[in-house]
Amino acid sequence: MTIKQFNATYLANDDRLLFRFNTSEDTEFRFWFTRRITLFILAATSHLLVKNLEQSHTPEAAKAIAQFGEEAIKKEREQREAVKPETYQPASSYPLGADPVLVMDVKCAFEKQEGEDMLSLDLVLPGGANINLKMAGLTLQAMCLLLNQLREHAAWGEVPQVQDVSVGAGDTHAPGKPLVH
């Protein structure tokens, strides 16, 4: 499944985002993102991106590279929108149904896939089911830019900073592979 477009709308009465994306296979997925879920996605992806960059750069350089990437995506999108605003194209198939599904929780981790760093984003749905999205570079940054713009519009406050914690002796998570939940 390859993501083609993202779309999100802030619904003030519900204080939620209607987040949807379509794929190159002409399918569409629709989700409700709460404030907690949106802020978590923004905080976790930012933290994991910097941690991933720190594997080959100093912490200061990693933060600067991540910030530069965000600014470049934002400017590129503004230029593209000024020329011709992109219209979201709804799909003809809805594997989870046409009604949005409430995202209950999110899990994020970076992993290598075909030599490329990918963010694995697990959207936990009611009943314990989940949808896994794998995104790299521009797709990930575009999603975060969209969510951040809506966070600002909704006046949901600043994105919280993720604190580094040591992996304890009882943890089964592999060291050096950040996982945020």
C-alpha positions in Angstrom: 0.0 0.0 0.0 1.5 3.3 -1.1 0.2 6.5 0.3 -0.8 9.0 -2.4 -2.4 11.9 -0.5 -3.1 13.0 3.1 -6.0 15.2 4.1 -7.1 16.4 7.5 -9.7 18.8 8.9 -10.1 20.2 12.4 -13.7 19.8 13.6 -14.1 22.4 16.5 -17.3 20.9 17.8 -15.7 17.5 18.3 -12.2 19.0 19.1 -10.8 16.3 16.8 -9.1 15.9 13.5 -10.6 14.0 10.7 -7.5 12.4 9.2 -7.7 10.5 5.9 -5.4 9.3 3.3 -5.8 7.6 0.0 -3.5 5.1 -1.7 -2.2 4.3 -5.2 -4.5 1.2 -5.0 -7.6 3.6 -4.9 -8.4 2.9 -1.3 -9.1 5.4 1.5 -8.7 5.2 5.2 -10.5 7.6 7.6 -9.6 8.2 11.2 -10.5 10.4 14.1 -7.3 11.9 15.8 -7.8 13.3 19.3 -5.6 16.1 20.7 -3.6 13.5 22.7 -3.0 11.3 19.6 -2.1 14.2 17.4 0.4 15.7 19.9 1.9 12.2 20.5 2.4 11.6 16.8 4.1 15.0 16.4 6.3 14.6 19.5 7.3 11.0 18.8 8.1 11.4 15.1 10.2 14.5 15.8 12.1 12.7 18.6 12.6 9.5 16.6 13.8 11.5 13.5 16.4 13.3 15.6 17.5 10.1 17.3 17.8 8.4 14.0 20.0 11.3 12.6 22.1 11.1 15.8 23.4 7.7 14.6 25.5 9.5 12.0 25.7 13.1 13.3 26.2 14.9 16.6 23.1 15.6 18.6 23.3 19.3 17.7 23.8 18.6 14.0 20.9 16.1 14.0 18.5 18.7 15.5 19.6 21.3 12.9 19.2 18.8 10.0 15.7 17.8 11.2 14.7 21.5 11.6 16.1 22.3 8.2 14.1 19.5 6.6 10.9 20.7 8.2 11.5 24.2 7.0 12.3 23.0 3.4 9.1 20.9 3.2 7.0 23.8 4.5 8.5 26.2 1.9 8.2 23.7 -0.9 4.5 23.1 0.0 3.8 26.8 0.3 5.2 27.4 -3.2 3.3 24.5 -4.7 0.0 25.6 -3.1 0.6 29.2 -4.3 0.8 27.9 -7.9 -1.9 25.3 -7.8 -3.6 24.1 -4.7 -3.8 20.3 -4.6 -7.3 18.9 -4.3 -7.8 15.8 -2.3 -9.1 12.9 -4.5 -11.4 10.6 -2.5 -11.0 6.9 -3.3 -13.6 4.4 -4.4 -12.9 1.8 -1.8 -13.0 2.0 2.0 -11.5 -1.1 3.6 -12.5 0.0 7.1 -15.8 1.6 6.0 -16.7 5.1 5.0 -17.1 6.3 8.6 -13.9 7.4 10.4 -12.5 5.1 13.1 -11.3 6.5 16.4 -7.6 6.0 16.9 -7.1 4.8 20.5 -3.3 4.8 20.7 -0.2 5.1 18.6 3.1 3.3 18.5 6.1 4.6 16.6 9.5 3.2 15.7 12.2 3.7 13.1 13.2 0.6 11.1 15.3 -0.1 8.0 13.4 -1.3 4.9 15.2 -1.9 1.6 18.1 0.2 2.9 15.9 3.2 3.7 14.9 4.5 7.1 11.2 4.2 7.6 8.9 5.3 10.4 6.6 2.6 11.4 3.4 4.2 12.7 0.9 1.7 14.3 -2.6 3.3 14.7 -4.3 1.2 17.4 -8.0 0.9 16.8 -11.0 -0.1 19.0 -10.9 -3.8 19.9 -7.1 -3.9 19.6 -6.8 -4.0 15.8 -4.2 -1.8 14.2 -3.2 -0.3 10.9 0.5 0.0 10.3 1.8 2.8 8.1 5.4 2.9 6.9 6.6 6.3 5.8 10.0 7.7 4.8 11.4 11.2 4.2 9.0 13.5 2.4 5.9 11.5 3.1 6.6 11.6 6.8 7.5 15.2 6.8 4.4 16.2 4.8 2.1 14.3 7.3 3.8 16.0 10.3 3.5 19.4 8.6 -0.2 18.9 8.0 -0.8 17.8 11.6 1.2 20.6 13.0 -0.7 23.2 11.0 -4.0 21.9 12.3 -2.6 21.7 15.8 -1.8 25.4 15.6 -5.2 26.2 14.1 -6.9 24.2 16.9 -4.8 26.1 19.5 -3.8 22.8 21.1 -0.6 24.2 22.6 3.0 23.3 22.0 4.2 19.8 21.1 5.6 18.2 24.2 9.3 17.1 24.3 10.0 13.4 24.6 12.4 12.6 27.4 15.1 10.1 26.9 14.9 7.2 29.3 17.4 4.4 29.9 16.5 0.9 28.9 16.2 -1.1 32.1 17.4 -4.7 32.8 13.8 -5.9 32.6 13.1 -4.3 29.2 13.0 -6.6 26.2 13.3 -3.7 23.7 16.6 -3.8 21.7 19.0 -1.0 22.8 19.8 1.5 20.1 16.4 1.0 18.4 14.1 3.8 19.7 10.6 2.8 20.3 8.0 5.4 21.5 4.7 4.4 22.8 
